[in-house]
Amino acid sequence: MPKMKTKKSAAKRFSFTGTGKVKYKKQNLRHILTKKSTKRKRNLRHIGILSHDNVAVIKKQLLPNG
């Protein structure tokens, strides 16, 4: 049986913390920034933590490295 491959698109978007949570970069901070408030842009800079419901899906996609 061949090795299980990692979904490279998921590997580029998600990573794991030391405690097993899934972190990702928030969207909407690439262009058309003039109409967005400073507070909104500042909050988008911080990493996002994925909700517990979706962690199993991402771990399955990142196998065998998840």
N, CA, C and O atoms as a GROMACS GRO file, in nm:
protein
  264
    1MET      N    1   0.084  -0.118   0.000
    1MET     CA    2   0.000   0.000   0.000
    1MET      C    3   0.089   0.124   0.000
    1MET      O    4   0.183   0.132   0.078
    2PRO      N    5   0.060   0.223  -0.088
    2PRO     CA    6   0.145   0.342  -0.092
    2PRO      C    7   0.126   0.431   0.030
    2PRO      O    8   0.030   0.418   0.105
    3LYS      N    9   0.220   0.521   0.045
    3LYS     CA   10   0.213   0.615   0.156
    3LYS      C   11   0.095   0.709   0.139
    3LYS      O   12   0.054   0.739   0.027
    4MET      N   13   0.042   0.757   0.252
    4MET     CA   14  -0.064   0.857   0.247
    4MET      C   15   0.000   0.994   0.226
    4MET      O   16   0.096   1.030   0.294
    5LYS      N   17  -0.054   1.068   0.132
    5LYS     CA   18   0.004   1.198   0.101
    5LYS      C   19  -0.072   1.308   0.175
    5LYS      O   20  -0.192   1.299   0.198
    6THR      N   21   0.002   1.412   0.210
    6THR     CA   22  -0.056   1.531   0.271
    6THR      C   23  -0.124   1.614   0.164
    6THR      O   24  -0.072   1.626   0.053
    7LYS      N   25  -0.241   1.671   0.195
    7LYS     CA   26  -0.304   1.768   0.106
    7LYS      C   27  -0.221   1.896   0.116
    7LYS      O   28  -0.225   1.964   0.218
    8LYS      N   29  -0.148   1.928   0.011
    8LYS     CA   30  -0.056   2.040   0.016
    8LYS      C   31  -0.128   2.173   0.031
    8LYS      O   32  -0.073   2.266   0.091
    9SER      N   33  -0.249   2.184  -0.023
    9SER     CA   34  -0.323   2.309  -0.007
    9SER      C   35  -0.358   2.333   0.139
    9SER      O   36  -0.355   2.446   0.186
   10ALA      N   37  -0.393   2.226   0.211
   10ALA     CA   38  -0.424   2.239   0.353
   10ALA      C   39  -0.297   2.265   0.434
   10ALA      O   40  -0.300   2.339   0.532
   11ALA      N   41  -0.186   2.204   0.393
   11ALA     CA   42  -0.061   2.222   0.466
   11ALA      C   43  -0.011   2.366   0.457
   11ALA      O   44   0.054   2.415   0.550
   12LYS      N   45  -0.043   2.434   0.346
   12LYS     CA   46   0.000   2.572   0.331
   12LYS      C   47  -0.088   2.668   0.411
   12LYS      O   48  -0.044   2.778   0.444
   13ARG      N   49  -0.210   2.628   0.442
   13ARG     CA   50  -0.303   2.718   0.508
   13ARG      C   51  -0.314   2.698   0.658
   13ARG      O   52  -0.349   2.791   0.730
   14PHE      N   53  -0.286   2.578   0.707
   14PHE     CA   54  -0.307   2.544   0.847
   14PHE      C   55  -0.179   2.490   0.908
   14PHE      O   56  -0.095   2.432   0.840
   15SER      N   57  -0.165   2.511   1.040
   15SER     CA   58  -0.057   2.449   1.115
   15SER      C   59  -0.107   2.422   1.256
   15SER      O   60  -0.211   2.475   1.297
   16PHE      N   61  -0.034   2.342   1.330
   16PHE     CA   62  -0.077   2.301   1.463
   16PHE      C   63   0.000   2.375   1.571
   16PHE      O   64   0.119   2.406   1.554
   17THR      N   65  -0.068   2.403   1.681
   17THR     CA   66  -0.001   2.457   1.798
   17THR      C   67   0.055   2.339   1.878
   17THR      O   68   0.033   2.224   1.843
   18GLY      N   69   0.126   2.370   1.984
   18GLY     CA   70   0.183   2.264   2.066
   18GLY      C   71   0.078   2.180   2.136
   18GLY      O   72   0.102   2.063   2.167
   19THR      N   73  -0.037   2.238   2.162
   19THR     CA   74  -0.143   2.166   2.232
   19THR      C   75  -0.239   2.095   2.138
   19THR      O   76  -0.335   2.033   2.184
   20GLY      N   77  -0.214   2.103   2.007
   20GLY     CA   78  -0.298   2.031   1.911
   20GLY      C   79  -0.408   2.113   1.849
   20GLY      O   80  -0.488   2.060   1.772
   21LYS      N   81  -0.415   2.242   1.880
   21LYS     CA   82  -0.514   2.327   1.815
   21LYS      C   83  -0.465   2.361   1.674
   21LYS      O   84  -0.346   2.355   1.645
   22VAL      N   85  -0.560   2.396   1.587
   22VAL     CA   86  -0.525   2.430   1.450
   22VAL      C   87  -0.530   2.581   1.433
   22VAL      O   88  -0.630   2.645   1.466
   23LYS      N   89  -0.421   2.638   1.383
   23LYS     CA   90  -0.417   2.782   1.363
   23LYS      C   91  -0.407   2.814   1.214
   23LYS      O   92  -0.358   2.733   1.135
   24TYR      N   93  -0.456   2.933   1.177
   24TYR     CA   94  -0.458   2.975   1.038
   24TYR      C   95  -0.447   3.126   1.032
   24TYR      O   96  -0.470   3.195   1.131
   25LYS      N   97  -0.412   3.178   0.915
   25LYS     CA   98  -0.407   3.323   0.894
   25LYS      C   99  -0.544   3.368   0.848
   25LYS      O  100  -0.606   3.305   0.762
   26LYS      N  101  -0.590   3.477   0.906
   26LYS     CA  102  -0.723   3.528   0.872
   26LYS      C  103  -0.724   3.588   0.732
   26LYS      O  104  -0.622   3.637   0.683
   27GLN      N  105  -0.840   3.585   0.669
   27GLN     CA  106  -0.854   3.637   0.533
   27GLN      C  107  -0.891   3.784   0.536
   27GLN      O  108  -0.910   3.844   0.642
   28ASN      N  109  -0.902   3.843   0.416
   28ASN     CA  110  -0.944   3.983   0.393
   28ASN      C  111  -0.840   4.086   0.434
   28ASN      O  112  -0.876   4.195   0.478
   29LEU      N  113  -0.712   4.055   0.420
   29LEU     CA  114  -0.609   4.153   0.452
   29LEU      C  115  -0.510   4.169   0.336
   29LEU      O  116  -0.394   4.205   0.358
   30ARG      N  117  -0.554   4.142   0.214
   30ARG     CA  118  -0.464   4.148   0.099
   30ARG      C  119  -0.482   4.273   0.014
   30ARG      O  120  -0.383   4.335  -0.024
   31HIS      N  121  -0.604   4.311  -0.015
   31HIS     CA  122  -0.625   4.429  -0.099
   31HIS      C  123  -0.758   4.493  -0.062
   31HIS      O  124  -0.834   4.439   0.018
   32ILE      N  125  -0.786   4.609  -0.122
   32ILE     CA  126  -0.903   4.691  -0.091
   32ILE      C  127  -0.904   4.720   0.060
   32ILE      O  128  -1.003   4.693   0.129
   33LEU      N  129  -0.794   4.775   0.109
   33LEU     CA  130  -0.780   4.798   0.252
   33LEU      C  131  -0.827   4.938   0.294
   33LEU      O  132  -0.842   4.964   0.413
   34THR      N  133  -0.850   5.027   0.197
   34THR     CA  134  -0.884   5.164   0.234
   34THR      C  135  -1.022   5.175   0.297
   34THR      O  136  -1.044   5.261   0.382
   35LYS      N  137  -1.114   5.089   0.256
   35LYS     CA  138  -1.249   5.098   0.312
   35LYS      C  139  -1.264   5.023   0.445
   35LYS      O  140  -1.367   5.033   0.511
   36LYS      N  141  -1.162   4.948   0.483
   36LYS     CA  142  -1.168   4.874   0.609
   36LYS      C  143  -1.112   4.961   0.721
   36LYS      O  144  -1.014   5.033   0.702
   37SER      N  145  -1.175   4.952   0.836
   37SER     CA  146  -1.132   5.035   0.947
   37SER      C  147  -0.999   4.985   1.003
   37SER      O  148  -0.961   4.870   0.984
   38THR      N  149  -0.929   5.074   1.072
   38THR     CA  150  -0.801   5.039   1.133
   38THR      C  151  -0.818   4.928   1.235
   38THR      O  152  -0.734   4.839   1.245
   39LYS      N  153  -0.926   4.934   1.312
   39LYS     CA  154  -0.952   4.831   1.412
   39LYS      C  155  -0.972   4.695   1.347
   39LYS      O  156  -0.922   4.593   1.396
   40ARG      N  157  -1.046   4.693   1.237
   40ARG     CA  158  -1.071   4.567   1.168
   40ARG      C  159  -0.943   4.508   1.112
   40ARG      O  160  -0.921   4.387   1.122
   41LYS      N  161  -0.857   4.592   1.052
   41LYS     CA  162  -0.731   4.545   0.996
   41LYS      C  163  -0.638   4.496   1.106
   41LYS      O  164  -0.566   4.397   1.087
   42ARG      N  165  -0.638   4.563   1.219
   42ARG     CA  166  -0.554   4.522   1.331
   42ARG      C  167  -0.596   4.386   1.384
   42ARG      O  168  -0.511   4.303   1.418
   43ASN      N  169  -0.727   4.362   1.393
   43ASN     CA  170  -0.775   4.233   1.442
   43ASN      C  171  -0.750   4.121   1.343
   43ASN      O  172  -0.738   4.005   1.382
   44LEU      N  173  -0.742   4.153   1.215
   44LEU     CA  174  -0.716   4.051   1.113
   44LEU      C  175  -0.570   4.006   1.113
   44LEU      O  176  -0.537   3.902   1.056
   45ARG      N  177  -0.481   4.084   1.176
   45ARG     CA  178  -0.340   4.046   1.179
   45ARG      C  179  -0.315   3.925   1.268
   45ARG      O  180  -0.222   3.848   1.241
   46HIS      N  181  -0.395   3.908   1.371
   46HIS     CA  182  -0.371   3.799   1.466
   46HIS      C  183  -0.409   3.665   1.406
   46HIS      O  184  -0.494   3.658   1.317
   47ILE      N  185  -0.346   3.560   1.453
   47ILE     CA  186  -0.378   3.427   1.400
   47ILE      C  187  -0.515   3.385   1.449
   47ILE      O  188  -0.561   3.426   1.555
   48GLY      N  189  -0.580   3.303   1.370
   48GLY     CA  190  -0.709   3.248   1.408
   48GLY      C  191  -0.692   3.106   1.458
   48GLY      O  192  -0.605   3.033   1.411
   49ILE      N  193  -0.775   3.067   1.552
   49ILE     CA  194  -0.777   2.930   1.603
   49ILE      C  195  -0.905   2.865   1.551
   49ILE      O  196  -1.014   2.917   1.571
   50LEU      N  197  -0.890   2.752   1.486
   50LEU     CA  198  -1.004   2.684   1.425
   50LEU      C  199  -1.094   2.626   1.533
   50LEU      O  200  -1.046   2.581   1.637
   51SER      N  201  -1.224   2.628   1.507
   51SER     CA  202  -1.318   2.575   1.606
   51SER      C  203  -1.301   2.423   1.618
   51SER      O  204  -1.251   2.357   1.527
   52HIS      N  205  -1.342   2.371   1.731
   52HIS     CA  206  -1.322   2.230   1.763
   52HIS      C  207  -1.392   2.138   1.665
   52HIS      O  208  -1.347   2.026   1.643
   53ASP      N  209  -1.502   2.184   1.604
   53ASP     CA  210  -1.579   2.100   1.512
   53ASP      C  211  -1.501   2.067   1.385
   53ASP      O  212  -1.517   1.958   1.329
   54ASN      N  213  -1.419   2.159   1.340
   54ASN     CA  214  -1.349   2.142   1.212
   54ASN      C  215  -1.209   2.083   1.225
   54ASN      O  216  -1.144   2.058   1.124
   55VAL      N  217  -1.163   2.062   1.346
   55VAL     CA  218  -1.026   2.014   1.366
   55VAL      C  219  -1.007   1.874   1.308
   55VAL      O  220  -0.903   1.845   1.250
   56ALA      N  221  -1.107   1.787   1.321
   56ALA     CA  222  -1.095   1.650   1.271
   56ALA      C  223  -1.080   1.648   1.120
   56ALA      O  224  -1.007   1.565   1.067
   57VAL      N  225  -1.148   1.737   1.051
   57VAL     CA  226  -1.140   1.743   0.906
   57VAL      C  227  -1.000   1.783   0.862
   57VAL      O  228  -0.945   1.723   0.770
   58ILE      N  229  -0.944   1.882   0.927
   58ILE     CA  230  -0.811   1.930   0.890
   58ILE      C  231  -0.706   1.825   0.924
   58ILE      O  232  -0.612   1.805   0.847
   59LYS      N  233  -0.719   1.759   1.038
   59LYS     CA  234  -0.622   1.655   1.075
   59LYS      C  235  -0.624   1.542   0.973
   59LYS      O  236  -0.520   1.483   0.944
   60LYS      N  237  -0.741   1.510   0.920
   60LYS     CA  238  -0.752   1.404   0.820
   60LYS      C  239  -0.681   1.446   0.691
   60LYS      O  240  -0.617   1.364   0.626
   61GLN      N  241  -0.693   1.573   0.654
   61GLN     CA  242  -0.628   1.622   0.532
   61GLN      C  243  -0.478   1.630   0.550
   61GLN      O  244  -0.404   1.612   0.453
   62LEU      N  245  -0.432   1.658   0.671
   62LEU     CA  246  -0.288   1.674   0.694
   62LEU      C  247  -0.219   1.543   0.730
   62LEU      O  248  -0.101   1.543   0.764
   63LEU      N  249  -0.291   1.432   0.724
   63LEU     CA  250  -0.228   1.304   0.749
   63LEU      C  251  -0.116   1.282   0.648
   63LEU      O  252  -0.130   1.325   0.533
   64PRO      N  253  -0.010   1.220   0.685
   64PRO     CA  254   0.023   1.159   0.812
   64PRO      C  255   0.093   1.255   0.909
   64PRO      O  256   0.143   1.212   1.013
   65ASN      N  257   0.096   1.383   0.875
   65ASN     CA  258   0.171   1.478   0.957
   65ASN      C  259   0.087   1.549   1.060
   65ASN      O  260   0.139   1.633   1.134
   66GLY      N  261  -0.043   1.519   1.069
   66GLY     CA  262  -0.132   1.590   1.160
   66GLY      C  263  -0.144   1.522   1.290
   66GLY      O  264  -0.216   1.570   1.378
   0.00000   0.00000   0.00000
